[in-house]
Amino acid sequence: MNPIIIDAQGLAQLELEQYVEEQAQEIAPEFEIDAVHDSDFGTLYRVWQGMNLLGTYYRADIDGLWVAQPCCSEKRPRCETPEQAQLLIIAISGLLVVDVA
């Protein structure tokens, strides 16, 4: 049986990765997505942050695109994927911050 040898740099890297993961869990907002049936839209997906509804999205029958409906906006952008619709709702809600250097 070979003993596991961890050098100081490897241990420091592991500790750093654990710290970053812990910070991300504390800082990053958590979002939940659920679905309900809607008589007009079919399956209507809802994006939540805690108890706050950020918006909804659904797949349009006409063109197959995903329609994002952020609660804080009158805009209804169309997206290629459900993930894009989710991201738009979160971004328009002001919860997505991008650091451009």
PATIRO-175224 format. One record per atom (N, C-alpha, C): residue number from 1; chain; atom name; x, y, z. Coordinates in steps of 0.001 Angstrom, whole numbers, padded with zeros to 6 digits. Layout:
<rovexs>
nr->NUM; kette->A; atom->CA; xx->X; yy->Y; zz->Z
...
</rovexs>
This chain:
<rovexs>
nr->1; kette->A; atom->N; xx->000835; yy->-001175; zz->000000
nr->1; kette->A; atom->CA; xx->000000; yy->000000; zz->000000
nr->1; kette->A; atom->C; xx->000883; yy->001242; zz->000000
nr->2; kette->A; atom->N; xx->000655; yy->002144; zz->-000962
nr->2; kette->A; atom->CA; xx->001450; yy->003356; zz->-001065
nr->2; kette->A; atom->C; xx->000809; yy->004471; zz->-000251
nr->3; kette->A; atom->N; xx->001591; yy->005142; zz->000570
nr->3; kette->A; atom->CA; xx->001026; yy->006279; zz->001309
nr->3; kette->A; atom->C; xx->000794; yy->007451; zz->000353
nr->4; kette->A; atom->N; xx->-000220; yy->008237; zz->000630
nr->4; kette->A; atom->CA; xx->-000521; yy->009411; zz->-000188
nr->4; kette->A; atom->C; xx->000366; yy->010550; zz->000279
nr->5; kette->A; atom->N; xx->001098; yy->011095; zz->-000657
nr->5; kette->A; atom->CA; xx->002001; yy->012189; zz->-000340
nr->5; kette->A; atom->C; xx->001417; yy->013470; zz->-000914
nr->6; kette->A; atom->N; xx->001173; yy->014430; zz->-000052
nr->6; kette->A; atom->CA; xx->000660; yy->015725; zz->-000477
nr->6; kette->A; atom->C; xx->001697; yy->016771; zz->-000109
nr->7; kette->A; atom->N; xx->002171; yy->017482; zz->-001112
nr->7; kette->A; atom->CA; xx->003144; yy->018523; zz->-000833
nr->7; kette->A; atom->C; xx->002418; yy->019795; zz->-000363
nr->8; kette->A; atom->N; xx->003164; yy->020731; zz->000119
nr->8; kette->A; atom->CA; xx->002597; yy->021961; zz->000667
nr->8; kette->A; atom->C; xx->001814; yy->022739; zz->-000389
nr->9; kette->A; atom->N; xx->002326; yy->022785; zz->-001613
nr->9; kette->A; atom->CA; xx->001638; yy->023507; zz->-002677
nr->9; kette->A; atom->C; xx->000305; yy->022829; zz->-003023
nr->10; kette->A; atom->N; xx->000304; yy->021521; zz->-003077
nr->10; kette->A; atom->CA; xx->-000930; yy->020783; zz->-003364
nr->10; kette->A; atom->C; xx->-001965; yy->020993; zz->-002276
nr->11; kette->A; atom->N; xx->-001532; yy->020997; zz->-001026
nr->11; kette->A; atom->CA; xx->-002430; yy->021232; zz->000096
nr->11; kette->A; atom->C; xx->-002982; yy->022649; zz->000058
nr->12; kette->A; atom->N; xx->-002130; yy->023623; zz->-000233
nr->12; kette->A; atom->CA; xx->-002582; yy->025013; zz->-000326
nr->12; kette->A; atom->C; xx->-003591; yy->025178; zz->-001456
nr->13; kette->A; atom->N; xx->-003365; yy->024516; zz->-002585
nr->13; kette->A; atom->CA; xx->-004291; yy->024585; zz->-003716
nr->13; kette->A; atom->C; xx->-005649; yy->024001; zz->-003334
nr->14; kette->A; atom->N; xx->-005632; yy->022866; zz->-002659
nr->14; kette->A; atom->CA; xx->-006866; yy->022231; zz->-002209
nr->14; kette->A; atom->C; xx->-007631; yy->023131; zz->-001238
nr->15; kette->A; atom->N; xx->-006927; yy->023733; zz->-000292
nr->15; kette->A; atom->CA; xx->-007563; yy->024640; zz->000663
nr->15; kette->A; atom->C; xx->-008149; yy->025857; zz->-000040
nr->16; kette->A; atom->N; xx->-007446; yy->026384; zz->-001032
nr->16; kette->A; atom->CA; xx->-007934; yy->027529; zz->-001792
nr->16; kette->A; atom->C; xx->-009210; yy->027168; zz->-002552
nr->17; kette->A; atom->N; xx->-009218; yy->026017; zz->-003194
nr->17; kette->A; atom->CA; xx->-010403; yy->025579; zz->-003933
nr->17; kette->A; atom->C; xx->-011601; yy->025415; zz->-003005
nr->18; kette->A; atom->N; xx->-011378; yy->024855; zz->-001822
nr->18; kette->A; atom->CA; xx->-012463; yy->024698; zz->-000855
nr->18; kette->A; atom->C; xx->-012976; yy->026058; zz->-000386
nr->19; kette->A; atom->N; xx->-012063; yy->026994; zz->-000140
nr->19; kette->A; atom->CA; xx->-012448; yy->028335; zz->000293
nr->19; kette->A; atom->C; xx->-013278; yy->029038; zz->-000778
nr->20; kette->A; atom->N; xx->-012842; yy->028964; zz->-002030
nr->20; kette->A; atom->CA; xx->-013571; yy->029595; zz->-003137
nr->20; kette->A; atom->C; xx->-014969; yy->028997; zz->-003254
nr->21; kette->A; atom->N; xx->-015070; yy->027692; zz->-003138
nr->21; kette->A; atom->CA; xx->-016370; yy->027021; zz->-003214
nr->21; kette->A; atom->C; xx->-017297; yy->027479; zz->-002087
nr->22; kette->A; atom->N; xx->-016764; yy->027579; zz->-000879
nr->22; kette->A; atom->CA; xx->-017569; yy->028048; zz->000259
nr->22; kette->A; atom->C; xx->-018038; yy->029480; zz->000043
nr->23; kette->A; atom->N; xx->-017150; yy->030345; zz->-000450
nr->23; kette->A; atom->CA; xx->-017514; yy->031735; zz->-000689
nr->23; kette->A; atom->C; xx->-018575; yy->031843; zz->-001776
nr->24; kette->A; atom->N; xx->-018446; yy->031038; zz->-002806
nr->24; kette->A; atom->CA; xx->-019424; yy->031059; zz->-003891
nr->24; kette->A; atom->C; xx->-020799; yy->030656; zz->-003378
nr->25; kette->A; atom->N; xx->-020848; yy->029686; zz->-002494
nr->25; kette->A; atom->CA; xx->-022128; yy->029248; zz->-001944
nr->25; kette->A; atom->C; xx->-022754; yy->030334; zz->-001078
nr->26; kette->A; atom->N; xx->-021937; yy->031107; zz->-000364
nr->26; kette->A; atom->CA; xx->-022454; yy->032159; zz->000505
nr->26; kette->A; atom->C; xx->-022871; yy->033401; zz->-000271
nr->27; kette->A; atom->N; xx->-022127; yy->033739; zz->-001308
nr->27; kette->A; atom->CA; xx->-022341; yy->034983; zz->-002044
nr->27; kette->A; atom->C; xx->-023343; yy->034823; zz->-003171
nr->28; kette->A; atom->N; xx->-023241; yy->033757; zz->-003919
nr->28; kette->A; atom->CA; xx->-024077; yy->033579; zz->-005112
nr->28; kette->A; atom->C; xx->-025531; yy->033350; zz->-004717
nr->29; kette->A; atom->N; xx->-026422; yy->034093; zz->-005344
nr->29; kette->A; atom->CA; xx->-027834; yy->033856; zz->-005049
nr->29; kette->A; atom->C; xx->-028271; yy->032514; zz->-005626
nr->30; kette->A; atom->N; xx->-029201; yy->031874; zz->-004946
nr->30; kette->A; atom->CA; xx->-029701; yy->030598; zz->-005437
nr->30; kette->A; atom->C; xx->-031035; yy->030820; zz->-006124
nr->31; kette->A; atom->N; xx->-031225; yy->030129; zz->-007204
nr->31; kette->A; atom->CA; xx->-032447; yy->030243; zz->-007982
nr->31; kette->A; atom->C; xx->-033109; yy->028877; zz->-008065
nr->32; kette->A; atom->N; xx->-034416; yy->028899; zz->-008081
nr->32; kette->A; atom->CA; xx->-035170; yy->027666; zz->-008268
nr->32; kette->A; atom->C; xx->-036074; yy->027837; zz->-009473
nr->33; kette->A; atom->N; xx->-036330; yy->026739; zz->-010138
nr->33; kette->A; atom->CA; xx->-037226; yy->026755; zz->-011291
nr->33; kette->A; atom->C; xx->-038264; yy->025667; zz->-011077
nr->34; kette->A; atom->N; xx->-039519; yy->026057; zz->-011225
nr->34; kette->A; atom->CA; xx->-040580; yy->025068; zz->-011185
nr->34; kette->A; atom->C; xx->-041470; yy->025281; zz->-012400
nr->35; kette->A; atom->N; xx->-042460; yy->024446; zz->-012549
nr->35; kette->A; atom->CA; xx->-043330; yy->024535; zz->-013720
nr->35; kette->A; atom->C; xx->-044784; yy->024336; zz->-013293
nr->36; kette->A; atom->N; xx->-045657; yy->025058; zz->-013967
nr->36; kette->A; atom->CA; xx->-047097; yy->024909; zz->-013776
nr->36; kette->A; atom->C; xx->-047742; yy->024859; zz->-015149
nr->37; kette->A; atom->N; xx->-048937; yy->024302; zz->-015211
nr->37; kette->A; atom->CA; xx->-049654; yy->024286; zz->-016483
nr->37; kette->A; atom->C; xx->-050449; yy->025582; zz->-016613
nr->38; kette->A; atom->N; xx->-050356; yy->026208; zz->-017764
nr->38; kette->A; atom->CA; xx->-051086; yy->027428; zz->-018064
nr->38; kette->A; atom->C; xx->-051963; yy->027164; zz->-019284
nr->39; kette->A; atom->N; xx->-053207; yy->027595; zz->-019210
nr->39; kette->A; atom->CA; xx->-054126; yy->027314; zz->-020322
nr->39; kette->A; atom->C; xx->-053729; yy->028028; zz->-021608
nr->40; kette->A; atom->N; xx->-053020; yy->029150; zz->-021507
nr->40; kette->A; atom->CA; xx->-052597; yy->029890; zz->-022695
nr->40; kette->A; atom->C; xx->-051227; yy->029462; zz->-023215
nr->41; kette->A; atom->N; xx->-050292; yy->029200; zz->-022309
nr->41; kette->A; atom->CA; xx->-048902; yy->028970; zz->-022701
nr->41; kette->A; atom->C; xx->-048466; yy->027511; zz->-022615
nr->42; kette->A; atom->N; xx->-049294; yy->026641; zz->-022103
nr->42; kette->A; atom->CA; xx->-048870; yy->025256; zz->-021887
nr->42; kette->A; atom->C; xx->-048055; yy->025182; zz->-020614
nr->43; kette->A; atom->N; xx->-046900; yy->024574; zz->-020680
nr->43; kette->A; atom->CA; xx->-046031; yy->024505; zz->-019502
nr->43; kette->A; atom->C; xx->-045356; yy->025860; zz->-019328
nr->44; kette->A; atom->N; xx->-045580; yy->026462; zz->-018184
nr->44; kette->A; atom->CA; xx->-045015; yy->027768; zz->-017854
nr->44; kette->A; atom->C; xx->-043982; yy->027553; zz->-016751
nr->45; kette->A; atom->N; xx->-042742; yy->027876; zz->-017060
nr->45; kette->A; atom->CA; xx->-041651; yy->027708; zz->-016100
nr->45; kette->A; atom->C; xx->-041474; yy->029004; zz->-015325
nr->46; kette->A; atom->N; xx->-041265; yy->028886; zz->-014008
nr->46; kette->A; atom->CA; xx->-041113; yy->030053; zz->-013148
nr->46; kette->A; atom->C; xx->-039724; yy->030058; zz->-012524
nr->47; kette->A; atom->N; xx->-039089; yy->031231; zz->-012525
nr->47; kette->A; atom->CA; xx->-037758; yy->031404; zz->-011943
nr->47; kette->A; atom->C; xx->-037913; yy->032154; zz->-010628
nr->48; kette->A; atom->N; xx->-037453; yy->031538; zz->-009557
nr->48; kette->A; atom->CA; xx->-037584; yy->032099; zz->-008217
nr->48; kette->A; atom->C; xx->-036217; yy->032356; zz->-007601
nr->49; kette->A; atom->N; xx->-036137; yy->033391; zz->-006792
nr->49; kette->A; atom->CA; xx->-035017; yy->033571; zz->-005870
nr->49; kette->A; atom->C; xx->-035654; yy->033638; zz->-004493
nr->50; kette->A; atom->N; xx->-035542; yy->032563; zz->-003760
nr->50; kette->A; atom->CA; xx->-036250; yy->032473; zz->-002491
nr->50; kette->A; atom->C; xx->-037748; yy->032508; zz->-002752
nr->51; kette->A; atom->N; xx->-038436; yy->033452; zz->-002121
nr->51; kette->A; atom->CA; xx->-039881; yy->033574; zz->-002315
nr->51; kette->A; atom->C; xx->-040231; yy->034638; zz->-003354
nr->52; kette->A; atom->N; xx->-039233; yy->035220; zz->-003994
nr->52; kette->A; atom->CA; xx->-039454; yy->036258; zz->-005003
nr->52; kette->A; atom->C; xx->-039513; yy->035657; zz->-006401
nr->53; kette->A; atom->N; xx->-040631; yy->035869; zz->-007075
nr->53; kette->A; atom->CA; xx->-040764; yy->035424; zz->-008462
nr->53; kette->A; atom->C; xx->-040043; yy->036428; zz->-009349
nr->54; kette->A; atom->N; xx->-039042; yy->035965; zz->-010083
nr->54; kette->A; atom->CA; xx->-038270; yy->036843; zz->-010963
nr->54; kette->A; atom->C; xx->-038882; yy->036926; zz->-012351
nr->55; kette->A; atom->N; xx->-039525; yy->035853; zz->-012778
nr->55; kette->A; atom->CA; xx->-040127; yy->035849; zz->-014099
nr->55; kette->A; atom->C; xx->-040524; yy->034449; zz->-014508
nr->56; kette->A; atom->N; xx->-041093; yy->034378; zz->-015694
nr->56; kette->A; atom->CA; xx->-041525; yy->033098; zz->-016240
nr->56; kette->A; atom->C; xx->-041008; yy->032968; zz->-017672
nr->57; kette->A; atom->N; xx->-041040; yy->031750; zz->-018187
nr->57; kette->A; atom->CA; xx->-040717; yy->031534; zz->-019595
nr->57; kette->A; atom->C; xx->-041464; yy->030307; zz->-020087
nr->58; kette->A; atom->N; xx->-041671; yy->030277; zz->-021389
nr->58; kette->A; atom->CA; xx->-042384; yy->029171; zz->-022011
nr->58; kette->A; atom->C; xx->-041909; yy->029010; zz->-023444
nr->59; kette->A; atom->N; xx->-042250; yy->027892; zz->-024033
nr->59; kette->A; atom->CA; xx->-041879; yy->027634; zz->-025428
nr->59; kette->A; atom->C; xx->-043048; yy->028003; zz->-026325
nr->60; kette->A; atom->N; xx->-042799; yy->028909; zz->-027273
nr->60; kette->A; atom->CA; xx->-043839; yy->029381; zz->-028180
nr->60; kette->A; atom->C; xx->-044167; yy->028309; zz->-029214
nr->61; kette->A; atom->N; xx->-045457; yy->028090; zz->-029440
nr->61; kette->A; atom->CA; xx->-045887; yy->027103; zz->-030432
nr->61; kette->A; atom->C; xx->-045566; yy->027552; zz->-031855
nr->62; kette->A; atom->N; xx->-045599; yy->028836; zz->-032082
nr->62; kette->A; atom->CA; xx->-045447; yy->029384; zz->-033440
nr->62; kette->A; atom->C; xx->-044059; yy->029101; zz->-034023
nr->63; kette->A; atom->N; xx->-043023; yy->029447; zz->-033276
nr->63; kette->A; atom->CA; xx->-041668; yy->029322; zz->-033819
nr->63; kette->A; atom->C; xx->-040748; yy->028410; zz->-033005
nr->64; kette->A; atom->N; xx->-041241; yy->027874; zz->-031885
nr->64; kette->A; atom->CA; xx->-040435; yy->026975; zz->-031066
nr->64; kette->A; atom->C; xx->-039400; yy->027661; zz->-030205
nr->65; kette->A; atom->N; xx->-039364; yy->029000; zz->-030230
nr->65; kette->A; atom->CA; xx->-038408; yy->029729; zz->-029393
nr->65; kette->A; atom->C; xx->-038955; yy->029854; zz->-027975
nr->66; kette->A; atom->N; xx->-038060; yy->030151; zz->-027058
nr->66; kette->A; atom->CA; xx->-038419; yy->030319; zz->-025654
nr->66; kette->A; atom->C; xx->-038674; yy->031802; zz->-025393
nr->67; kette->A; atom->N; xx->-039803; yy->032120; zz->-024791
nr->67; kette->A; atom->CA; xx->-040186; yy->033498; zz->-024511
nr->67; kette->A; atom->C; xx->-039951; yy->033765; zz->-023031
nr->68; kette->A; atom->N; xx->-039057; yy->034712; zz->-022742
nr->68; kette->A; atom->CA; xx->-038761; yy->035100; zz->-021362
nr->68; kette->A; atom->C; xx->-039682; yy->036248; zz->-020964
nr->69; kette->A; atom->N; xx->-040243; yy->036168; zz->-019758
nr->69; kette->A; atom->CA; xx->-041138; yy->037197; zz->-019251
nr->69; kette->A; atom->C; xx->-040659; yy->037646; zz->-017869
nr->70; kette->A; atom->N; xx->-039644; yy->038523; zz->-017806
nr->70; kette->A; atom->CA; xx->-039179; yy->039009; zz->-016510
nr->70; kette->A; atom->C; xx->-040275; yy->039832; zz->-015827
nr->71; kette->A; atom->N; xx->-040421; yy->039677; zz->-014523
nr->71; kette->A; atom->CA; xx->-041463; yy->040397; zz->-013786
nr->71; kette->A; atom->C; xx->-041243; yy->041912; zz->-013783
nr->72; kette->A; atom->N; xx->-040006; yy->042346; zz->-013849
nr->72; kette->A; atom->CA; xx->-039710; yy->043771; zz->-013722
nr->72; kette->A; atom->C; xx->-039586; yy->044474; zz->-015076
nr->73; kette->A; atom->N; xx->-040079; yy->043858; zz->-016142
nr->73; kette->A; atom->CA; xx->-039929; yy->044446; zz->-017473
nr->73; kette->A; atom->C; xx->-041120; yy->044085; zz->-018348
nr->74; kette->A; atom->N; xx->-041425; yy->044978; zz->-019269
nr->74; kette->A; atom->CA; xx->-042481; yy->044716; zz->-020247
nr->74; kette->A; atom->C; xx->-041940; yy->043979; zz->-021469
nr->75; kette->A; atom->N; xx->-040616; yy->043870; zz->-021581
nr->75; kette->A; atom->CA; xx->-039995; yy->043202; zz->-022729
nr->75; kette->A; atom->C; xx->-040220; yy->041699; zz->-022644
nr->76; kette->A; atom->N; xx->-040360; yy->041066; zz->-023796
nr->76; kette->A; atom->CA; xx->-040558; yy->039624; zz->-023899
nr->76; kette->A; atom->C; xx->-039587; yy->039045; zz->-024927
nr->77; kette->A; atom->N; xx->-038300; yy->039012; zz->-024573
nr->77; kette->A; atom->CA; xx->-037309; yy->038514; zz->-025537
nr->77; kette->A; atom->C; xx->-037504; yy->037032; zz->-025843
nr->78; kette->A; atom->N; xx->-037155; yy->036657; zz->-027065
nr->78; kette->A; atom->CA; xx->-037216; yy->035256; zz->-027497
nr->78; kette->A; atom->C; xx->-035804; yy->034685; zz->-027498
nr->79; kette->A; atom->N; xx->-035695; yy->033449; zz->-027059
nr->79; kette->A; atom->CA; xx->-034392; yy->032811; zz->-026887
nr->79; kette->A; atom->C; xx->-034370; yy->031451; zz->-027581
nr->80; kette->A; atom->N; xx->-033178; yy->031020; zz->-027912
nr->80; kette->A; atom->CA; xx->-032998; yy->029709; zz->-028551
nr->80; kette->A; atom->C; xx->-033140; yy->028554; zz->-027561
nr->81; kette->A; atom->N; xx->-032743; yy->028767; zz->-026301
nr->81; kette->A; atom->CA; xx->-032744; yy->027685; zz->-025309
nr->81; kette->A; atom->C; xx->-033426; yy->028140; zz->-024022
nr->82; kette->A; atom->N; xx->-033895; yy->027194; zz->-023225
nr->82; kette->A; atom->CA; xx->-034482; yy->027571; zz->-021935
nr->82; kette->A; atom->C; xx->-033443; yy->028188; zz->-020996
nr->83; kette->A; atom->N; xx->-032187; yy->027763; zz->-021104
nr->83; kette->A; atom->CA; xx->-031133; yy->028337; zz->-020270
nr->83; kette->A; atom->C; xx->-030921; yy->029814; zz->-020577
nr->84; kette->A; atom->N; xx->-031017; yy->030190; zz->-021858
nr->84; kette->A; atom->CA; xx->-030903; yy->031598; zz->-022228
nr->84; kette->A; atom->C; xx->-032057; yy->032397; zz->-021642
nr->85; kette->A; atom->N; xx->-033262; yy->031832; zz->-021654
nr->85; kette->A; atom->CA; xx->-034421; yy->032514; zz->-021074
nr->85; kette->A; atom->C; xx->-034218; yy->032721; zz->-019578
nr->86; kette->A; atom->N; xx->-033729; yy->031705; zz->-018891
nr->86; kette->A; atom->CA; xx->-033453; yy->031826; zz->-017456
nr->86; kette->A; atom->C; xx->-032434; yy->032925; zz->-017200
nr->87; kette->A; atom->N; xx->-031356; yy->032917; zz->-017965
nr->87; kette->A; atom->CA; xx->-030286; yy->033900; zz->-017792
nr->87; kette->A; atom->C; xx->-030790; yy->035316; zz->-018040
nr->88; kette->A; atom->N; xx->-031615; yy->035495; zz->-019064
nr->88; kette->A; atom->CA; xx->-032183; yy->036821; zz->-019337
nr->88; kette->A; atom->C; xx->-033044; yy->037303; zz->-018184
nr->89; kette->A; atom->N; xx->-033867; yy->036432; zz->-017649
nr->89; kette->A; atom->CA; xx->-034722; yy->036813; zz->-016520
nr->89; kette->A; atom->C; xx->-033875; yy->037239; zz->-015329
nr->90; kette->A; atom->N; xx->-032844; yy->036484; zz->-015040
nr->90; kette->A; atom->CA; xx->-031962; yy->036810; zz->-013916
nr->90; kette->A; atom->C; xx->-031216; yy->038111; zz->-014182
nr->91; kette->A; atom->N; xx->-030719; yy->038290; zz->-015402
nr->91; kette->A; atom->CA; xx->-029971; yy->039510; zz->-015752
nr->91; kette->A; atom->C; xx->-030864; yy->040741; zz->-015695
nr->92; kette->A; atom->N; xx->-032054; yy->040660; zz->-016254
nr->92; kette->A; atom->CA; xx->-032962; yy->041811; zz->-016264
nr->92; kette->A; atom->C; xx->-033425; yy->042140; zz->-014847
nr->93; kette->A; atom->N; xx->-033459; yy->041131; zz->-013980
nr->93; kette->A; atom->CA; xx->-033838; yy->041363; zz->-012594
nr->93; kette->A; atom->C; xx->-032733; yy->042065; zz->-011805
nr->94; kette->A; atom->N; xx->-031560; yy->042226; zz->-012434
nr->94; kette->A; atom->CA; xx->-030448; yy->042917; zz->-011790
nr->94; kette->A; atom->C; xx->-029619; yy->042040; zz->-010887
nr->95; kette->A; atom->N; xx->-029769; yy->040733; zz->-010987
nr->95; kette->A; atom->CA; xx->-029053; yy->039827; zz->-010102
nr->95; kette->A; atom->C; xx->-027824; yy->039219; zz->-010759
nr->96; kette->A; atom->N; xx->-027587; yy->039556; zz->-012010
nr->96; kette->A; atom->CA; xx->-026415; yy->039049; zz->-012703
nr->96; kette->A; atom->C; xx->-025459; yy->040203; zz->-012901
nr->97; kette->A; atom->N; xx->-024277; yy->040083; zz->-012348
nr->97; kette->A; atom->CA; xx->-023270; yy->041128; zz->-012451
nr->97; kette->A; atom->C; xx->-022095; yy->040569; zz->-013233
nr->98; kette->A; atom->N; xx->-021743; yy->041267; zz->-014281
nr->98; kette->A; atom->CA; xx->-020626; yy->040839; zz->-015112
nr->98; kette->A; atom->C; xx->-019507; yy->041848; zz->-014971
nr->99; kette->A; atom->N; xx->-018335; yy->041372; zz->-014659
nr->99; kette->A; atom->CA; xx->-017170; yy->042225; zz->-014523
nr->99; kette->A; atom->C; xx->-016386; yy->042168; zz->-015822
nr->100; kette->A; atom->N; xx->-016400; yy->043268; zz->-016551
nr->100; kette->A; atom->CA; xx->-015689; yy->043326; zz->-017812
nr->100; kette->A; atom->C; xx->-014429; yy->044154; zz->-017600
nr->101; kette->A; atom->N; xx->-013290; yy->043512; zz->-017776
nr->101; kette->A; atom->CA; xx->-012023; yy->044212; zz->-017535
nr->101; kette->A; atom->C; xx->-011377; yy->044605; zz->-018842
</rovexs>
